[in-house]
Amino acid sequence: MISDFLIIGAGVAGLSTAQRLLLQGATVTLLERGEVGRESSWAGGGILAPLCPWDYPDEVTQLTSQGAALFPQWTESLYSATGIDPEYEVSGMLVLSPLDRVLAEQWCEAHGFSFRHTVDGVLLPDVAQVRNPRLVQALRKHVEMLGGRIEEHCEVLGISTKDNQVQAVLTTNGEFKAGRYIVCAGAWSTQMLGRHALHLEIKPMRGQMLLFKFPSPPLRHILLQDGLYLIPRRDGHLLVGSTMEDVGFDKSTTHAARDSLWQRAQILLPALRDMPLIQHWSGLRPASPDNIPTIGRHPLLQNLYINSGHFRYGVTMAPASVEILLNELNGEKQPFDVRPYLAGWC
C-alpha cells in the first residue's frame, strides 16, 4: 500500500505531524531508524519556553510562544483520547542571577510575557512544562489508534528521485513509496538527505541530563541559572541539565559532565548532596543556526517537505510547527511570516 504521506523520523515532530495528517483523513507511514521517540524527544527536559527568551531571535520566540499556547488543549485532547497523561503543568520558571534584569524586563514588556522581579532573579510565572516521555507515549498511541503505520528499526539508506519528485525511499527494511514525503529526522536530517540537503545546516549537539527522586517535589518552580536548570516533576522526580557538546553523533555520557551538573545543582538545592543519582543519560539535539528550524517544501523536489532542526525547543515548537507545515500542504493562510523557516534550505 502506498501512503498519502511518508514521514521519516518518529520523534515529537514526526508523531505530531502524523497525528494531524491522520485527523485530516490522510494515510500515513512513519519510518524510525531506532525506537519511537527515544532520541532528543525523550532525552530533553520538557520546559515549554526558551531558556532566557530575551537571548533568542524573534523567529524562535514567535514559534515557541505559539506552540506553548497550543499545549493545554493539545495535551488535554491526547489524555482524553489515549488515557495517557502528558503531565502538562504551569510551574513557572525562576531565572536566577547573573542575568540582565533590564533586558529581561524590556523584552517581557514588549512581548506581553508575564514576569515578576524577585530578590534572586526574575520569575516567569506562566512557563509550563510537560513530561516529554509521556507525551511521546500518548502521541504514539493516538497515531496507532488513528491507523498510522510505524516502522521501527528502519534506517533510510537513500532517496530515489526523478523529474523533481521523490519516487521512493530506500531503507534497511526495503523500499517505501508515498504521495508526499516529510523529513522529521532531527539531528540526522542533513545526513539522511545527502545531496538533497542543499544548504541545510542541522547537526547533532549532545546534551547530558541527571535524574533524582524526592518523596515530593523539592521545588515550587523550575530553576534556571547560567544554563543550568532544575525541573521538578509532580511525583518528586527532579531533572538536572544540561550540557551543550559538539561531539558529532556520540551519545555516550561522561563522568566530567555528571560531576559538573551535580556539583552546580547542589549550590541551588543543597538537599541533592544526600540524594542518590537515579539515572544519567544523553541526547542529540538537532542543532541549527540561531535555533531556527526549517519547515516547508524542498526548493527542488516538489513532493518533499521538512519539519526539523528545532534544536533545544522541538517539544515546545511541535504544535506550532505542524500548523505551519499543514498550512503549506493545504494551501492555507499562515498565522505569521514563515519565510524565516524556509531559509534553512537556501
BELFEN-V469008 format. One line per field, one symbol per residue. ss: DSSP state (@ for helix, = for strand, . for the rest). phi: phi as a letter, one per 40 degrees, with the letter a starting at -180 (. if undefined). psi: psi as a letter, one per 30 degrees, with the letter a starting at -180 (. if undefined). A space follows every 50 residues. Layout:
ss: ???
phi: ???
psi: ???
This chain:
ss: ..======...@@@@@@@@@@@@....====........@@@@...=... ..@@@..@@@@@@@@@@@@@@@@@@@@@@@@@......==..====.... @@@@@@@@@@@....==...====...==..@@@@@@@@@@@@@@...== =....=======..=======..===.======..@@@@@@@@@@@@... .============........====..=====....=====...=..... ....@@@@@@@@@@@@@@.@@@@@....==========@@@..====... ...=====..=..@@@@@@@@@@@@@@@@@........@@@.@@@.
phi: .cccbbbchbccccccccdcccccgccbbbbbcbbdgccccccccgccac cfdccbcdcccccccccccccdcccccccccbgbccfcacbgbcccccac ccccccccccbgbcaacbccibcbcccbbbcdccccccccccdcccgcbb bcfbccbabcbafgbccabcbcbhcbbacbbbcbcfccdccccfcccfbd bbbcbcbbbbbbbbcadcbcbcbbafgcbbbcccchcbcbaacbbcbgcc ccbbcccdccccccccccbdcccbbcccabababcccadggccbbicccb ccbbbbaagcfcbccccdccccdcccccccgbcccacbdccbcccc
psi: kjlekkkjkhaeeeeeeeeeeeffglkkkkkkfbkkggbfeeflfgkhlk kifffllffefeeeeeeeffeeeeeeeeeeefgkjfhkkjflkjjlkklj eeeeeeeeefghkklkklefbkkjffkllljeeeeeeeeeeeeeefgkkk jlhjkkflkklkhhkkelkklfgakkllelkkjhgbfgeeeefbfffcgk iklkjkkkllklklelkflelkkkjhfkkkjklfgfkkkkllljkigbgj gllkeeeeeeeeeeefeeifffegkkkekkllljkiklkggjlkkakkfe jfgklkilhfcfheeefeeeeeeeeeeeefhlklfljgeffffff.
